[in-house]
């Protein structure tokens, strides 16, 4: 998926834009754009924040004043074909210069937030969002497409075992939706539907949960550095790891380790004085109070969990 941020442009000279991928845009604030199929016949469209526009593909358009900040997203043919279950060819979408779609808008907002943060969640998150966008675009705007086939069953034990092995083998690396689907011999969209049918989670949620479970195990070692744990579990930065860990577990990674192991520093800062805090001082035990990981609590994924199975 190609993601581009366009600030307001005061240039009034008409220019011809052609995109050969399927692109659409969401406005990030109020403003206007002059569009037209001819240089001499531009029409002004006024936009509010979250309004959408679905671009002409291949044909191109003339654009004059573009006085509105917006995010443009290019959706791959692979995602569009997977969303329509077409084996090959190009999915044709009806262009719209202004429309509203709350689901698409929420997905674009998630991508924008990810972009502002520096794309810390990795490729699998963007792949999952792109596929959800493709399903919405094909379902609502395709010129010709066959109804999507909804899977009745889920992944079998052997396929699910291969997925678990792949996730654990590549815990520290980037992992794409295509790679997961190919490992079990399925198309991307069919795999995502079957996976969710089996687990109740999207692939991205599952991978994130596996990473956090490994992180929790590593944090129980008193000499483990948080940065090392973050890198070993596939997080790009320590800050992103800490944010996701706190969002899901309700506590920072350091706090989790202190609660699990206890420490002289924690003891001294809470109840112990130097005279009373010793090696023989009983340390607090956490029994059955560690936060459980549920798919609905995972950050950056609520947009992908509230939809039916077919919507990834």
C-alpha positions as CSV (number, residue, x, y, z in Angstrom):
1,X,0.0,0.0,0.0
2,X,1.3,3.4,-1.0
3,X,0.7,6.2,1.5
4,X,1.3,9.9,0.7
5,X,0.5,13.1,2.6
6,X,-0.4,16.2,0.6
7,X,-0.4,19.6,2.3
8,X,-2.6,22.4,1.0
9,X,-1.2,23.8,-2.3
10,X,-1.8,27.4,-3.4
11,X,-0.8,26.7,-7.0
12,X,-3.7,27.5,-9.3
13,X,-2.2,26.4,-12.5
14,X,-4.1,23.3,-13.8
15,X,-1.9,20.1,-14.0
16,X,-2.7,16.7,-15.3
17,X,-2.5,13.8,-12.9
18,X,-2.4,10.2,-13.9
19,X,-2.2,7.2,-11.5
20,X,-2.1,3.7,-12.7
21,X,-2.7,2.1,-9.2
22,X,-6.1,2.4,-7.6
23,X,-5.9,5.4,-5.4
24,X,-8.3,7.2,-3.1
25,X,-7.9,10.1,-0.7
26,X,-9.3,11.3,2.6
27,X,-9.4,15.0,3.5
28,X,-7.7,15.8,6.8
29,X,-9.4,19.2,7.2
30,X,-11.7,21.6,5.5
31,X,-10.9,23.0,2.1
32,X,-11.5,22.6,-1.6
33,X,-10.1,21.0,-4.8
34,X,-10.7,22.0,-8.4
35,X,-11.2,18.8,-10.5
36,X,-12.1,18.2,-14.1
37,X,-11.7,15.8,-17.1
38,X,-10.7,18.9,-19.2
39,X,-8.3,21.7,-18.4
40,X,-10.9,24.3,-19.4
41,X,-13.8,22.7,-17.4
42,X,-12.6,22.5,-13.7
43,X,-15.3,22.1,-11.0
44,X,-14.7,23.2,-7.4
45,X,-15.5,20.7,-4.7
46,X,-15.7,21.8,-1.1
47,X,-14.6,19.2,1.5
48,X,-14.9,18.7,5.2
49,X,-12.5,16.6,7.3
50,X,-13.0,12.8,6.6
51,X,-14.6,13.3,3.2
52,X,-13.3,10.8,0.6
53,X,-12.5,10.9,-3.1
54,X,-12.0,7.8,-5.3
55,X,-9.6,8.7,-8.2
56,X,-9.9,7.8,-11.9
57,X,-7.5,5.1,-12.8
58,X,-5.3,5.3,-15.9
59,X,-7.4,8.1,-17.5
60,X,-6.1,10.9,-15.3
61,X,-7.7,14.2,-14.3
62,X,-7.0,17.9,-14.4
63,X,-6.5,19.4,-11.0
64,X,-6.3,23.1,-10.3
65,X,-6.3,24.7,-6.8
66,X,-5.9,22.0,-4.2
67,X,-6.4,23.9,-1.0
68,X,-7.0,21.0,1.4
69,X,-4.7,18.7,3.3
70,X,-5.3,15.1,2.4
71,X,-3.9,11.6,2.6
72,X,-3.7,9.6,-0.6
73,X,-3.6,5.8,-0.5
74,X,-2.8,3.5,-3.4
75,X,-4.3,0.0,-3.1
76,X,-2.5,-2.9,-4.8
77,X,-4.1,-5.0,-7.4
78,X,-3.3,-8.1,-5.3
79,X,-5.4,-6.8,-2.5
80,X,-8.3,-5.8,-4.8
81,X,-8.3,-9.2,-6.5
82,X,-8.1,-11.0,-3.2
83,X,-11.1,-9.0,-2.0
84,X,-13.1,-10.0,-5.0
85,X,-11.9,-13.6,-5.3
86,X,-10.9,-12.9,-8.9
87,X,-7.9,-15.1,-10.0
88,X,-6.5,-12.4,-12.3
89,X,-7.3,-9.2,-14.1
90,X,-7.9,-5.7,-12.9
91,X,-10.8,-4.7,-10.6
92,X,-12.6,-1.6,-11.9
93,X,-14.0,0.8,-9.4
94,X,-16.5,3.7,-9.9
95,X,-14.6,7.0,-9.4
96,X,-16.2,9.5,-7.0
97,X,-14.9,13.0,-6.4
98,X,-16.7,13.3,-3.1
99,X,-18.3,10.7,-0.9
100,X,-18.6,9.6,2.7
101,X,-17.8,6.1,4.2
102,X,-17.4,5.8,7.9
103,X,-15.6,2.5,7.8
104,X,-13.1,3.5,5.1
105,X,-12.6,6.8,7.0
106,X,-11.8,5.0,10.2
107,X,-9.3,2.7,8.4
108,X,-7.6,5.7,6.8
109,X,-7.5,7.5,10.2
110,X,-5.7,4.5,11.6
111,X,-3.1,4.6,8.7
112,X,-2.6,8.3,9.3
113,X,-2.0,7.8,13.0
114,X,0.5,5.1,12.1
115,X,2.2,7.4,9.6
116,X,2.5,10.2,12.2
117,X,4.1,7.7,14.6
118,X,6.6,6.6,12.0
119,X,5.0,3.3,11.1
120,X,6.0,1.5,14.3
121,X,3.5,-1.4,13.9
122,X,5.2,-2.8,10.8
123,X,4.2,-4.2,7.5
124,X,1.7,-6.8,8.7
125,X,-0.5,-4.1,10.2
126,X,-0.5,-2.1,7.0
127,X,-1.2,-5.3,5.0
128,X,-4.2,-6.0,7.2
129,X,-5.6,-2.5,6.9
130,X,-5.0,-2.5,3.1
131,X,-7.0,-5.8,2.8
132,X,-9.8,-4.4,4.8
133,X,-9.8,-1.2,2.7
134,X,-9.9,-3.4,-0.5
135,X,-12.9,-5.4,0.8
136,X,-14.8,-2.1,1.5
137,X,-13.9,-0.6,-1.9
138,X,-14.8,-3.7,-3.9
139,X,-18.0,-4.3,-1.9
140,X,-19.2,-0.7,-2.3
141,X,-17.6,0.7,-5.5
142,X,-16.7,-2.2,-7.9
143,X,-18.1,-2.0,-11.5
144,X,-18.0,-5.7,-11.9
145,X,-17.2,-8.3,-9.2
146,X,-18.5,-11.6,-8.0
147,X,-20.0,-11.8,-4.5
148,X,-17.3,-12.7,-2.0
149,X,-17.4,-16.3,-0.8
150,X,-17.5,-16.6,2.9
151,X,-15.5,-19.5,4.4
152,X,-17.6,-22.0,6.3
153,X,-14.7,-23.5,8.2
154,X,-11.4,-22.4,9.7
155,X,-7.8,-23.4,9.4
156,X,-7.1,-27.1,10.2
157,X,-4.7,-28.1,13.0
158,X,-1.8,-28.7,10.6
159,X,-2.1,-25.3,8.9
160,X,-2.5,-23.5,12.2
161,X,0.6,-25.2,13.5
162,X,2.6,-24.0,10.5
163,X,1.4,-20.5,11.1
164,X,2.4,-20.6,14.8
165,X,5.8,-22.0,13.8
166,X,6.3,-19.3,11.2
167,X,5.3,-16.5,13.7
168,X,7.7,-17.8,16.3
169,X,10.5,-18.3,13.8
170,X,10.2,-14.7,12.5
171,X,9.3,-13.1,15.8
172,X,12.1,-10.6,15.4
173,X,11.5,-9.9,11.7
174,X,8.9,-8.2,9.5
175,X,6.0,-10.6,8.6
176,X,3.5,-9.9,5.9
177,X,0.0,-11.2,5.4
178,X,1.1,-12.6,2.0
179,X,3.9,-14.6,3.6
180,X,1.5,-16.1,6.2
181,X,-1.0,-17.0,3.5
182,X,1.6,-18.5,1.2
183,X,2.9,-20.7,4.0
184,X,-0.4,-22.6,4.1
185,X,-1.1,-22.4,0.4
186,X,-4.1,-20.0,0.5
187,X,-4.9,-16.6,-1.1
188,X,-4.5,-13.6,1.2
189,X,-8.2,-12.9,1.7
190,X,-9.2,-16.5,2.0
191,X,-6.5,-17.1,4.6
192,X,-7.5,-14.0,6.6
193,X,-11.1,-15.1,6.7
194,X,-10.3,-18.7,7.7
195,X,-7.8,-17.5,10.3
196,X,-10.3,-15.3,12.0
197,X,-12.9,-18.0,11.8
198,X,-10.5,-20.3,13.7
199,X,-9.1,-17.9,16.3
200,X,-11.5,-14.9,16.6
201,X,-8.5,-12.7,15.8
202,X,-7.0,-11.1,12.7
203,X,-3.5,-12.3,11.8
204,X,-2.1,-9.0,13.0
205,X,-3.7,-9.4,16.4
206,X,-2.4,-12.9,16.7
207,X,1.1,-11.9,15.9
208,X,1.0,-9.0,18.3
209,X,-0.3,-11.2,21.1
210,X,2.5,-13.8,20.5
211,X,5.1,-11.0,20.6
212,X,3.7,-9.7,23.9
213,X,3.6,-13.2,25.4
214,X,7.3,-13.7,24.6
215,X,8.1,-10.2,25.9
216,X,6.4,-11.1,29.2
217,X,8.4,-14.2,29.5
218,X,11.7,-12.4,28.8
219,X,10.9,-9.6,31.2
220,X,10.7,-12.1,34.1
221,X,14.5,-12.3,33.9
222,X,15.9,-9.7,36.2
223,X,18.9,-8.8,33.9
224,X,16.8,-8.4,30.7
225,X,17.0,-4.9,29.2
226,X,13.7,-3.5,28.0
227,X,15.4,-2.4,24.7
228,X,16.7,-6.0,24.1
229,X,13.3,-7.4,24.8
230,X,11.6,-5.0,22.4
231,X,14.0,-5.9,19.6
232,X,13.8,-9.6,20.2
233,X,10.0,-9.4,20.0
234,X,9.9,-7.5,16.7
235,X,9.2,-4.0,17.9
236,X,11.0,-1.2,16.0
237,X,11.5,1.0,19.0
238,X,11.5,0.7,22.7
239,X,9.0,3.5,22.9
240,X,6.5,1.7,20.6
241,X,7.0,-1.5,22.6
242,X,6.3,0.3,25.9
243,X,3.2,2.0,24.5
244,X,1.7,-1.3,23.1
245,X,2.6,-3.2,26.3
246,X,1.0,-0.6,28.5
247,X,-2.1,-0.4,26.3
248,X,-2.6,-4.2,26.4
249,X,-1.4,-5.1,29.9
250,X,-2.2,-1.9,31.7
251,X,1.3,-1.5,33.0
252,X,4.7,-0.6,31.7
253,X,7.3,-3.3,30.8
254,X,9.5,-2.2,33.7
255,X,6.5,-2.1,36.1
256,X,5.5,-5.6,35.0
257,X,8.9,-6.9,35.8
258,X,9.0,-5.2,39.1
259,X,5.6,-6.6,40.0
260,X,6.6,-10.1,39.0
261,X,10.1,-10.2,40.6
262,X,10.0,-7.5,43.2
263,X,13.0,-5.3,43.7
264,X,14.9,-3.5,46.3
265,X,14.3,-0.2,44.5
266,X,10.5,-0.8,44.6
267,X,10.6,-1.9,48.2
268,X,12.6,1.2,49.2
269,X,10.3,3.6,47.3
270,X,7.1,2.2,48.8
271,X,7.4,0.8,52.4
272,X,10.9,-0.2,53.3
273,X,13.6,1.9,54.9
274,X,17.3,1.0,54.6
275,X,17.1,-0.5,58.1
276,X,14.1,-2.7,57.4
277,X,14.5,-3.6,53.8
278,X,16.9,-6.6,53.5
279,X,17.4,-9.7,51.5
280,X,15.2,-11.5,53.9
281,X,12.3,-9.1,53.5
282,X,9.4,-11.0,51.8
283,X,8.7,-9.8,48.3
284,X,5.1,-9.3,47.0
285,X,3.8,-12.3,45.1
286,X,1.6,-11.8,42.1
287,X,-0.9,-14.7,41.9
288,X,-3.4,-14.8,39.1
289,X,-3.4,-11.0,38.7
290,X,-1.4,-10.6,35.5
291,X,-3.6,-9.0,32.8
292,X,-4.9,-11.4,30.3
293,X,-4.5,-10.6,26.6
294,X,-7.8,-10.3,24.7
295,X,-8.1,-9.4,21.1
296,X,-10.5,-6.6,21.8
297,X,-7.8,-4.9,23.9
298,X,-5.0,-4.9,21.3
299,X,-4.0,-1.4,20.2
300,X,-4.5,-0.3,16.6
301,X,-6.8,-3.2,15.8
302,X,-10.3,-2.3,16.9
303,X,-11.0,-1.2,13.4
304,X,-10.3,-4.7,12.2
305,X,-12.2,-6.6,15.0
306,X,-15.5,-4.9,14.9
307,X,-16.3,-6.0,11.3
308,X,-17.8,-9.4,10.2
309,X,-15.5,-12.3,9.3
310,X,-15.4,-11.4,5.7
311,X,-14.0,-8.0,6.4
312,X,-10.8,-9.4,7.9
